Amino acid sequence: MNALADPPRVRKTVGGLAAVAGLALAAFTVLNRPLVGVGVYAAAMVAVVAVQWRADATIFDERDEAIAQEAAQLTLTVFGWASAVVFPALTVAWGLGSFDWGPATSAVALSVAVLYLTYAGLLFALQRRR
């Protein structure tokens, strides 16, 4: 049997390659070898695309899409509620002199803000289109 005709096996391969890509990027960056990390990441992601392109069967179907959509919705909900509690609390602590917005916390706050602004913009655009 052709391994690329077995959707569960291909999904596991794709997931494994994606995990290797992310872990290699993180590990080699920590080891101060960022170009090696990017090289391994790029090679693994090219392999992800190649495996899916060469597959002889549908790999991700409507069920997979529904699961991914639900996971994305739950992720946004969790980060939204956490942000609604954490960032005002940090702002109060900063106002009282108990907390400083360092580079890391500022970057996290900015990233969360950009995430939700992107979501709001896309939501607005999709609502207008439909």
N, C-alpha and C positions, 0 to 999 in steps of 0.2 A: 504494500500500500504506500502511496506517495504521502510523505509527511506533510506536504503543503496542501493536502486535500482533507486534513483533519482539523476542523476549526478550533476545537479546544486546545489541541497541541500548538497550533499557530498562535492562539491568544496567549498561551503560557510563554512561548518563545518571544513574542512581542513584549510582553510584560517584563520578562527577564532581561531582555536587551535594554529596555528603557530604564530599568533599575540599575543595570551596570553602567549605563550612560551617566545617570545622575550621581551615583556613588563615586564613579571615577572622577567626575568633574570636581566634586566636593573633596575627595581624598587627595587628589593631586594639587588642588589649590591650597589645602592645609599644609601639604608637604613642600610648598613653594615651587611647584612645577606646574603652573597654570597652563602652559602651552601643551604639555603632555595630556593634562586633563581635558582640554578642549579637543585635542586630537582623538582621544579615546571616545569622548562624547559624540563627536561628529561621525566617527566610524560606526559606532553602535546605532546612532539614529539613521544613518544611511542603510544599515542592515535592517532596521525596523521597517523602513519604507520598502526595501527590496523584498522582504519576506511577505509583506502584505500584498505587494504588487504581483508577486509570482504565485500567490496562493490560488489553488484551483477551486476554491469554494468561497462563499460569503463568510467572512470572518466575524464581523460585528453586525448584528441584525437589529431589529426594532426593540427587542428586549434589552439588548446592551445599551442602546441609545436612551431608553427610558430609565435604566439604572444610572447611567452617567448624568442624566438630567436631574434625577432626584438627589444624587450625591452633590452635584453643583449647588442645587437649591439649599440643601442642608448645610453645606459649607458656608454659603453666604449668610445664612441665618445665624449660625454659630458665631462667625466673625462679627456679624452685625450686633448681636446681643453683647458679645464680649467687649466690642468697641464702645458700645453705649454705656458700659459700666467703667471700663478701665480708663479710657481717655479723659472723661470728666474727673475721675478720681485723681489721676496724675496731674491734671490742670489745677485742681484744688491744692494738692500737695505742693506743686510748684509755686502757687500763689502764697502759700504759708511758709515757703522757704525750706521745705523738707525734701524737695526733689529738684533735680536739674535735668533739663532736656539736653542730653548728650547726643552725639552723632548717631548712635544706634537707635535710641528711642525716637529721635526725630525722624530717622529714615523709616522706621516701622510705622509711625503715625502718618507720614506722607504717603507711604505705600498703600496703607488702608484707605486713606482719603482718595487717592488716585483710583484704586479698585472700585470704590463705590461711586465715584464720579463717572467712571467709564461705564459701570452698570446702569446708572441713571441715564446717561446719554444714549446708550444702546436701547434701553427700554423705551425712551421717548421716541427714538427713530423708528423702532419696530412698530410701536403703537400708531404712529402717523402713517406708516406704510400700509397697515391693514385696515 
